Amino acid sequence: MKAFVITGPHQAEVQDVPAPVAAAGEVVVDVHRAGVCGTDVELYTGEMPYLKDGRAWYPLRIGHEWCGVVSAVGAGVDGNWIGQRVTGDTMLGDGTCRRCLAGRHWVCENVVELGISRGRPGALAEQVAVPARYLHKLPDPVDDVEGALVEPGGNAFRAVKAAALEPGDRVLILGPGTIGLLAAMFARADGAEVHLLGHSEHSINSAKSAGFDDVWTQDTLPGLPWDAVIDTSNSDELPALALKLVEPARRVVYIGLAGAPSIVDARDMTLKDVTAVGVLSASPGLDGTIDSYAKGSVDPRPLVGATIELEDLAEVLAGKRPAGAENRPKIHVRIGG
């Protein structure tokens, strides 16, 4: 089968590789569509910390935002999975450690991240093998574009739920990238008044293209009370700003990751009686995301600026924006279906 393989920093190509075989407890999925994430870019450029601490290595096969159809099952897997449209979790726990047994597999002591860590091949390929216990069925109203947006949607869904918003609350979202805009969509669906903070003309235009008018820079941000602040950015300065801006006794949610440590003064958190929540993965939010997409309360499809072929992926990872993707953050790869 064809698969996208990164062979070294800034080196990648589509290769013919052996097709996966479903091991016991696994299925093989014919991939229809997969998304391109900032993590994929960091793995391509060599900046991803996992490449430095030994959790990832070259060659590697990326792709963790995907959907497709189950075409084969391994021993011990219900044959009724065959033909099902599915997406799947990125965080694959060992199923045996204390955290997995407590239902928190996404922070498993030995977690393997599909398409990211420990050599597990990802879904930017014609087929991918996935443990059946990490599959999620896609109902008919959820098309392939939405199916490949379930994983980033799950992160945003969790961030909004962690903010504990009530209808009419005012939320400020820092960083209008894919996760930030998805969080804005989920917050709006929950009845919140949504504002976004960007730092560039591109990010501001992305937010406005997605239907959000209250988009600010730090210079123009109005002095309003913020019932919750969600930081989805990669800035090492904004976590402290989030704590400064949020109303006392409310919530700050941290889901963005900066390239350098952030300084947050715990005294400010204590004196304001603020609850701060960190969100790592989409895992507990996948079903809620699928349900929101199926009901139509959140439609993530306007975030996709272009759909490319597997052979065009290397130049996108190298920084080329396809035509039409200027103001929309997400790039998808069409593979099958």
N, C-alpha and C positions, 0 to 999 in steps of 0.2 A: 504494500500500500504506500501511498504518498504521505509524508509527514514533514513538518517544518522542524529543522534541527539547527540549533545554535552550536557551532563548533568551537567558538572562542569569542572574546570581546570584539564586537562589530563584524563578526563573521557568521553567516547563516545561509542556509539553502534548503530547498525542498529535496528530500532524498527518498529513494525507494528503500523501505525497511520492512522487516517481517511483520505481517499482520498479527495482532494480539490474539491469544488463545485464552478463553475464559478459564481461569483456575477455579478451584472449589470456592464457592461463595461469591463468585464474580459473574459479571455479564460483560459482553462486548456490545458496544454501542456504535452504530453507524452515525457519525457526526454530520449534522446538517449545517450548523452555524456555530461560530465561536467569536467571542469578543477579544479585543486587544486592550490590555490593562497597563497601568504605569509600572506594575511589577514586571511585566513582560519586557518593557523597555529597559528597566534596570538590569535584568538578566542578560539582555542583548549587549548593553554597553559595558557590563562588568561591574557596575556600581552597586549591585544588590549585596547587602551585608552577608547573606547566606553563602556567597561565593568566597568570602573571606574567612568565615568561621567553619567551613567544611560541611554545611548542610546542603549545599548544591555544588555541582561541578559540571564541567563540559566533557563531552557533548551532552546537551539537554534538550528536551522536547517540551515546549511550553503550551499553555492553553488551559485556563481554569474557569472560563465563563462560556458555557456551551449548552447545546441541546441536540438531541438526535433520537434515533429509534433503536431499541434493543434488537439485536440480530442473533445473539447466541447466549446461552447460559451455561455456567459450569455446574459441577456436582453440588447437590444440595440446594440449588436455586429453583424456585417455582417456575415452571415452563411458561406460565401465563405472562411472564415479563416479556416474552418475545412479541415483537410488534408494537410494544408500548412506546409512546413518545415520552421522553424523560429529560430531566437535567439531573445534576448531582452535586453533592457537597464537595468542596475542595479539601477540607480537613479530614483526613482519614486516620482515625485513632486505632490503636492496637486492639481495643475491645476488652483488654484484660487488666489495665492499670486502675488504680484507685479512682482517678478522674473519669475514665471511661465508664466504670461501673456505677459512678454517681450521676451519669448522664451528661457529662461535660467533655465529650470526646474531642472538641475543637482545641482544648488545652491539654490533650494527652501528653504524657511524658515522652512518648516516642512518636508523636504525630508525623505523618507523611502528608505533604501538601501536593495534590495532583498538579502536575505541570510546573512545580516550583521547587520542591525539595526532595532529597534522598533518592534521586534517580527515578521517581515515578513519572512515566510518560504522560504528557498532557493531551489535550483535545484539539490542538491545531494540527490535525491529521485526519485521515479518512475514517479511522476507527480509534476507539479508546476503550481500555478495560477498566471497569469500575466495580468495587465491592457492592453487591446488591443492597446491602443494608444502608448505603448512602445514596440510593436513588430517590428521586422525587418525581411522581407522575405529573405530566402536563395535561390539563383538561383542554378540550377542543377550543374554547375561546382564547386560549393563550397561544399565539402563533410563534413561529420560530424566532422572529426578532425579539419578542418578549421573552421567549424561553432562554435565549442567550443573555438576557439581562436580569435573570433571576438572581444570580450570584451577587453582582454588585447591588442589586435591589435589596437583597437580604441584609447587607451591611447597613444600608440606609434605613431600612425598616427597624432594625435593632436600635440604631442611634436615636431615632425619633421616639420609640417606645421608652428608651432609657431617659429621655428628657421629661417624661411624665406630663405631657401637655394636656391641658383642658381646652375645650372649644372656646375660642376668643382670646387665648393666650397669644402673646407676641414672642416669636422665636427669631433669633439671629443666627444665620448659618454662615460660618467663615469658610470661604473657598468654594466657588461655584463650578467645580469640576463635575465629573460624572456622579460621584457619591454625594456631593453637596446638592446637586440639582435633584437627584433622586430623593434625598432627605427632604428637600423643599416640597417635592410632590407629595410625599407621605404626610408631611406636617399639614399641608394645605387640605389634604383629604380628611384629616382629623379635625378640621375646623380652626386651625391656628392662623394667625396673621403672620405671614412669612416675609422676612427681610434677608437679604444676602449681602455679604461683604466680599468684594473682589479687589484685586490689586492691579489688574491690567485691562486694557481695552478689550482684549480677546475674551477674558473671563466674564466681564460685564456684558458683552454682547451675547455670550453663550446663555447667560441667565435670562436676558431679555428675549432671546429667541425661543426660550422654553416657556415663555408666558409669565415671567415675573418682572414686575415693574419697580418694586422697591429694592433696588440694587445700588449699593453704595461703595465708596472707597473710605479709607480711614479719615480722609480730609472732609468728606461730605456726610459722614455718618451722623444721623440726628441723635440728639440726646434724649432718647426714649427709654423707658424702663423695659428691660428684656427679661421675660419670664424664664427663658432658657437660652443657652448659647451652645451651639454644636460646632465644634472645630473639626472640619474635614480637610484642612489645608496641610501643606508640607512645610509650613513656616515654623521655625523654632521660637518665634516671638509671639505668635498668636495664642498659644495656650495661656500665657499670663494675661493677655488682653481679654480673653474669654472670661477668666475669673474676675477681672476688674469690672467688666460690663454687666455681668449677670446680677439680677435682683437678689437681695439677701433671702436666704431660706429657699432658694430655687436650685436649679440643676445646670451643671456644665457637663457636656458629653465630649469626650476626646476619642476621635476615630482616625484622625490624620496622623501621619508619621513624618517627622522632620529628619533631615540628614544629620542633625546635631542635637545634643541634649537641650531641652527646654527648662527654663527656670520658672517654677511656680511656687509662690510663697505660701506654705501651709498655714501661716498665721492669718493670711487674708481669708483662706478657706474657712478656718475655724471662727474667726470673728464675724464673718458674714453668714455663718451657719449654712454653707453651701454644700450640696452633695455633688461630688465629681464621679463620673462613671467612665471607665475605659471600655471600648468595644473593639474586639480583635477580629471577629470573623462573622460571616453571614449565617453560620450553621443553624442557630435556633430561629432564624428569621426567614428561612426559605419557604416554609409552608405558608406563612402569613403573606409573604410577597406574592406567591403564586395566586393565592386567594384574592388579593387586591387587584392583580392584573386581570384575573378572570372576571371579576365583578365590574371592571372598568373604572374603579375609583382612582386608580393610578394608571396612566398610560405612558410608559417610558420610551416609546418608539421615536418621538421627536428628538431624542438625544443622539440618535445614530446619524452621523453625517455622511457616511459612505460605507458601501459594502464592496470589498475587494476580493480578489482571488488569492489563494495560498501563495502563488508565485510572486505576488506583489507585496508580501508582508515585510520582507527585509528592508525595503526602502521606507516603509511606514515606520518601522522601529528605529530607523536611522534619522527620522525627523520629518519626512516628507508628508505633507497633508494632502490627501486626495481632493480633487475638485468637488466643491459642494460641502466640504467638512470644516470650512473656516470658523463657523460659529456654533458648531455642534461637537461635543467632546468625544463621542464614542465612535470607534471604527470597528466594523464587523467583517469577518471573513466567511464567505460562502464556500461550503465544502461539498455537501451532498444534498439530497432531498429534492 
